């Protein structure tokens, strides 16, 4: 059932005229009244019709691209590639054709901000929404996201996930392009194990993110398979349990350089004998490398370092970073085409994008004592 202005007024206990004034911003309203009206708007999921109110079911020329941090190359590359597809061919003629206006929404990793942007895009009757990066693993937020995306889809908005796993039991998503983070994490650690590493620390990302969990699961799968946790046959600390070793050799933090530095300092404190550090992403790996060098250790002679994503700077650091390549540009461009209706969605609406191991100079055979 469509929510009306009168419904909002009744919920906020004000007149419809007051609701109109708050939403249009053309008349002074007491702060407490304004807050009450906006709370009612959010509670009822009210969508204000724009100037084309007679075309209430239509969508606009707007496409929203949600990112955690536009300054992070991981998100910037995907958003830029999507925007290229959304903006049209750019032939320089100045004539409007089938292109759309792409708006990048920076959530700062905030679940509440993510929902707010989706509400604003719903009110603008966005033609499509592209959500990039991992999702927050909170049941309440997941339920709120499912409900919000369903509202968008009902209004004709195409919803595309890029680098994000599909929502369970959600038919509102046109396509989910999910990176093989788990497989990439497993192959990266298998590479280190094949070189002879047995004591490997892991500088992980935020605990509540799907990307963090999947990459860490891949790493731990490889460690368990090699018997390097608990009572396995690998070289481990005496008396350790599987769960204890997993937690002791893992430190969680943000996806930034300072977290990589702090996590590596803590890992070296917990296990001075580690011979390799796997980082949640390439930026975290930079911090890990700095922490290792600040302690007078060499890379890779004393400790190997590995990252994830294969961001542009990975080949330029010294030594070049062993990492897992995700085709960020290709994925972002495909998401843009799907958002524009230029490409047919994958079978079942889900596509797993493979990850490729890139072996470079930051990993080597561990030093023999």
N, C-alpha and C positions, 0 to 999 in steps of 0.2 A: 504494500500500500504506500502511495506517495505521501511523504511528509510535507505539510503545508506551513506557510508562515504563521497561520493561526495556531497550529499545533505547537510551534516553538514558543509563541506568546503565552499559551496556556501553561506550558512546562516552566517557563521563566517567571510566570505570574506578573506579566506586563502586557501592555496593549500591543496589537500588531504594528501600530505606528512606531512604537519604541524599538521593536525588533528591526524594522526597516531602517530606522535612523542608525542603529548600531552597525548593521551590515553595510550600509552605504557610506558611513562615516561622514555624513554631511550635516550633523547637528550634534552639539555637545550633550553627552549623557554621563550621568554619575558613574564613577569607576565600578562601584559595587553592582550597579544595574547592568553595566556592560559585561562584567564577568559572568553574571547570572545568565544573560542572554547567550553568550558564547559557549557557556557550559551546556546549555539546553541544545544549542545547534550541534555540538559534538555528540551529546547523548542520543539525539534523535537522528544523527547522520543526515542533517538537512542540507540539501544542495540548492544554492541560490541560482535561479535562472539568470543568465546574462541578458544582454540587449536583445538577443534573438530568442526570446522566451517562447515564441510560437514554434520554434524548432527545438523544443526541449529534449527530444530524443536524439538529436544530432550531436556529432562530436566536432571539436574545433580543429584548427591546424596546429595544435600544440602537442608535443610529445615530451614527456618527462623522463629524465635519466637520473636515477638515484645512485649516489656513490657514498662510500664512507668518508673518503678524504680525497678531494680532487688533486691535492699536492702529491699524493702517493702515485708513482708511475703505474702501479698495478691497475688503479682505477682510471687514471688519466688516459692511458692507452686505450682501454676499452671504451670509455666515454667518447674520446676523440674519433675512434673508428666508427662508432654508432652514429655520431653526429654527422660524419661525412656522408653516410648513406641516407640519413634523414633529410639533410639539407638539399638533396638533389644534385644534378650533374654540375652545377656551377659553370654554365657556359658563358657567363659574363654579359648576357643579353639584358639582364635586369628584369626580364619578364617572369611573372609568377607562373609556375607550372604545378606539378604534383608534389613539390617539396613541402616539408613541414618545418615548424619552428621548434628546435630542440632546446630544452631548458635543463641544465644540469643542477640537481638539487644535492647539496652537500649535507649529509646527515650527521657527520662527526661521530658515526658509530652509535648514535643514540636511538634505541628502539622507539621511544616516544616521538622523536623528530621524524623518523621514517613514516610513522602513521600520520603525523601532521602533514607531511608533504603529499602523501597519498590522498588525504582529505582535500587539500587545496587543489590538487590535480583533478580530483573528481568534480569539484565545484566549477572548474574551468572546462569540464567536459573534454578532457584530453583524449586525443585520438589513440594514443598508446602510452604505455609506461614500461620502461626497461629498468629492472632492479639488478644491480651488479654486486658481486662479491658474496661472501658467506652470510648465512642467516643466523639470528640469535636463537639459541636452543632453550627458550623459555616457553612452557606450555601456554601460558596466558597470552604472551605476545604472538605466538604462532596462531592461536585461535583468532586473535584480533586481526592479524594479517589476512588470514583466510577469509574472514568476513568482509574486510575492506576490499580485497581483490575481487571477491564475488560481486560486490556492489559496482565496482568499476566495470567488470565484464558485462553485467546486466545492462549497463548504460551504453555498451558498444565499444568500450575501451579495450584495445588489444594489450594483453599483459605478457611480457617476455622476461624470463629470468636468465641472466648471463653470469656464468661462474657461480651459480647458486643451485643447490639440489632442489628438486620439485617438492612442493608442499604435499603432505599426505592427504589423500581424499579431497583434493582440490581440482575441480574441473574448470576453474575460471582462468587458468594459465594457458595461453596459446601455445607456448613452447618454453621448455627449460633446458638451457645449454649448461650442462654440469661438467666441470673439470674432473679428471680422474686423479684427485688429490691423494686418495688412499693408495692407488697403484704407483703413483710417482714417489710417494714417501717410502714405500716398500723397496722399490728399485734403487733409490738413492742409498738406503742403508745396506742393502745387499751388496752394492758396489764397495762400500767401506769394509764390510765383512770380508769380501773377496780379496781385499788388499792385505788383510790380516788384523784389522782392528777388532778388539774385543771389548774394550771399555769406551763406550760412546755416550756422550752427554747430549741432551736435547733441549735447546732453547725454544720453548713453545710459545704460541700466540695466546690470545685471551681464551680463558677456559670455556666461555659460553658460546663460542662461534663454531659453526659446522666445519669451516675450513680447518680450524685448529684440530678438531677431533679427528677428521678424516686423515690429515697428514700424520698426526701422531699415531693413529691406529696402524697405518701402513708401516711406520718405523718400528713399532712394537711387534707387529706381526713378523717382521724380518728378524728382530732380535730373539723372539721366542723360538722361531724355526731353527735358529742357529744355536739354541741352548744357552743364550747369554744372560738369561734372567733366572733367578732362583736356583734350583737344584740341577740346572742343565750342565752340560759337559764343558762349557766355555770358561774362559778366564774371568772370574768374578770375585767379589769380596767374600771371604769365608763367612758362612752362616747366614747369608742373605736369603730372603724369601723372594719369590717372583714379584709379588705386589710391592714389596719393600724396595727392590731394585728398580722397578719401573718408576716409582715416585721419587726415589733418591736421585736418579739420573735425569729427571725432568724438572725444569723450572719454567713456569708460565709468566708471561708479561704481555706488553703491547706489541704491535707489529712495527716497531720503530728501532732506530739505532741504539738509543740509550737502554732500551730493554734488553737488547742483545748483549750489550756490555755488562749490565748488572747480572743477567742470567748466567753469563760465562764465568764471572767472578764467583758467583755462588756455586756453580758446578765444580770449579776447581777447588773450592773450599771443601765441598762434600767428598769429592773423589779426585785427589791430586794426580792420580795416575791415569786420567782419561787421555786417550790418544787422538780423539776426534770429537768435534762438536757439530751437530746438525742443527741448523737454524730454521725457524718457522718460515722465513722468506729471505730474500737477498739483502734487504735493508737491515734485518736483524743480524744477518751474517757479517755485515760491516762492523757492527758493534762488537760482535764476538771476536773478530779479528783484532780489533783495537785492544780489547782486554787482554788477549793472548800476548800481543806485542808489548804492552805496558808491563808485563811480568817477565820480559826478557826472553820470551820463547819465540821460536821461528815457525812460520807456516810455509810448507807442510812438514818440515823436518821434525819438529817436536809435536805439533798438533795439527791435524788436518781440519779444514773448515768446509762446510757445504751449505748451500742455500736452497731457495725454491723460487720459481717464477721465471728466471732468466731475464731480469730487467736489463735495460740497455747498458748500464754501467758494469754489469757482471764481467764482461770481457776486458774491461779497462782497468780494473783493480789489479794490484800486484801482490801475489800471483793471481791470475785469472780464476774466477770462482767456479768450482764445480757446483752444478745446480740442476734443477728440473725445469725444462722449458714448457711453459704453457703458451699456446698461440693466442695471446691476448688481443692483438689487433684483429686477427681473423675471427675470433669469437665475437668481438664487439661489432665488427662489420656485419656479421651474420645476424646478430640481434637487431641491428638497425634495419636490415632488409625485412626481417620478420615483423618488426614494428610497423613498417611501411606497407606490409602486405605484398612485398616484392618476391617473397620466397615462401614455398610451401613448408608448413611445419613438419618436423620429423615424425616418423610413425609413433603413435602413442603420445606425442607431444614432448618426448624426452630424448635428448641426444647426449651421450657421454663423449667428451672431447679428450682425446688421449694426451698423456704427458710424456715428454721425451727427456731422457737422462743426457746431460751435457757434461762430459768429464773434462776437467781442465786442471790447471796447475796447483790448486789449493788443496788437493788431496793426493796422498802418496802412501806407500808402504810405511807402517809405523817403525820408529827407530827401535832397534833391539838393544836392551840394557845389558 
